[in-house]
Every structure is written in C-alpha cells, then in structure tokens.
Amino acid sequence: MFKLTMIAAGEGDAIWIEYGSGDTPRYALIDGGRSHTEPKLRALLEGLPEQRRRLELVVVTHVDRDHIEGMLKLFRNLPDGVEIG
C-alpha cells in the first residue's frame, strides 16, 4: 500500500504519506505548511489509533515559512503518544 495525501496548506506544502501493509501502515510527513495548517496535521495524528501514532520520517525540505511554520507549531505540542522514528 502507498497513499500520498497533499494537505490543503493554502500556501506552501504539507504531504502525508502512508505506506506498508494494510494491517500495519507506516506514516511520514513532509513539510508542514503555514501555521494555519497545524490543526489539519494534528487531526491526522489524533485520528490514528494510539498504538500507531508513530511517524517513521519527518522532513522539512527548507526553512521558508510556508514549509516550516505548521511543523513548528505541531512540534511545540505533539498529540499524546506520538513518536518520531
């Protein structure tokens, strides 16, 4: 399984990737858009079962505001149980 979701960031990028088997998917996040994108990122993580709240990979492609602000806001207060690989 491989699923790529472009999160509506309005400006910049935020890409959610699911891959692996359907029973044990893995997740990656590339860029976080502007700060107003953070609630969408948070909802994706909080929507995962608690035992699967693990991001195997987090990438910020570069530090322009439209790629990093949402990620910074999310990382200041990660949802409960989220692990970063």
MARRO-455448 format. One record per residue (C-alpha): x, y, z. Coordinates in Angstrom, 2 decimals. Layout:
<pavos>
<<X, Y, Z>>
...
</pavos>
This chain:
<pavos>
<<0.00, 0.00, 0.00>>
<<1.17, 3.52, -0.78>>
<<-1.02, 6.57, -0.27>>
<<0.08, 10.17, -0.76>>
<<-2.12, 12.98, 0.58>>
<<-1.50, 16.62, -0.22>>
<<-2.82, 18.52, 2.78>>
<<-4.55, 21.78, 1.87>>
<<-1.97, 24.25, 3.16>>
<<-3.17, 27.26, 1.17>>
<<0.43, 28.32, 0.77>>
<<3.45, 26.03, 0.85>>
<<3.40, 22.28, 1.18>>
<<2.31, 19.59, 3.60>>
<<2.41, 15.98, 2.43>>
<<1.17, 12.97, 4.40>>
<<2.40, 9.55, 3.29>>
<<1.02, 6.17, 4.31>>
<<2.84, 3.03, 3.21>>
<<3.41, -0.60, 4.12>>
<<0.84, -3.29, 4.71>>
<<-2.80, -2.50, 5.33>>
<<-2.61, -4.14, 8.77>>
<<0.43, -2.20, 9.94>>
<<0.73, 1.00, 7.95>>
<<3.60, 3.41, 8.46>>
<<3.47, 7.19, 8.20>>
<<5.71, 10.03, 7.09>>
<<5.21, 13.79, 6.97>>
<<6.95, 16.12, 4.56>>
<<6.71, 19.85, 5.32>>
<<4.05, 21.49, 7.45>>
<<2.72, 24.46, 5.52>>
<<1.98, 27.73, 7.30>>
<<0.85, 27.79, 10.94>>
<<-2.84, 27.56, 9.99>>
<<-2.10, 24.07, 8.60>>
<<-1.22, 22.71, 12.04>>
<<-4.80, 21.74, 13.04>>
<<-5.01, 19.54, 9.94>>
<<-1.73, 17.84, 10.82>>
<<-2.87, 17.39, 14.41>>
<<-6.17, 15.87, 13.27>>
<<-4.34, 13.32, 11.12>>
<<-2.17, 12.23, 14.05>>
<<-5.03, 12.20, 16.55>>
<<-7.10, 10.16, 14.10>>
<<-4.60, 7.30, 14.28>>
<<-5.04, 4.54, 16.86>>
<<-2.90, 5.40, 19.87>>
<<-0.65, 2.38, 19.36>>
<<0.11, 3.55, 15.79>>
<<0.91, 7.23, 16.42>>
<<4.40, 6.98, 15.06>>
<<5.93, 8.98, 12.25>>
<<8.72, 6.99, 10.67>>
<<10.06, 10.07, 8.94>>
<<9.61, 13.83, 9.24>>
<<11.15, 16.07, 6.60>>
<<11.30, 19.83, 6.33>>
<<12.58, 20.49, 2.83>>
<<13.68, 24.03, 3.64>>
<<13.03, 26.70, 6.24>>
<<10.77, 29.07, 4.34>>
<<7.70, 29.97, 6.40>>
<<5.30, 28.18, 4.06>>
<<7.06, 24.86, 4.71>>
<<8.06, 25.04, 8.37>>
<<5.53, 27.08, 10.41>>
<<2.93, 24.31, 10.68>>
<<5.58, 21.80, 11.67>>
<<7.00, 24.09, 14.37>>
<<3.54, 24.70, 15.82>>
<<2.78, 20.96, 15.80>>
<<6.09, 20.03, 17.43>>
<<5.63, 22.56, 20.23>>
<<2.73, 20.42, 21.47>>
<<2.59, 16.99, 19.86>>
<<-0.58, 14.95, 20.43>>
<<-0.35, 12.34, 23.18>>
<<1.55, 9.22, 22.27>>
<<3.16, 10.50, 19.07>>
<<6.62, 9.09, 18.43>>
<<9.11, 10.14, 15.79>>
<<11.27, 7.41, 14.19>>
</pavos>
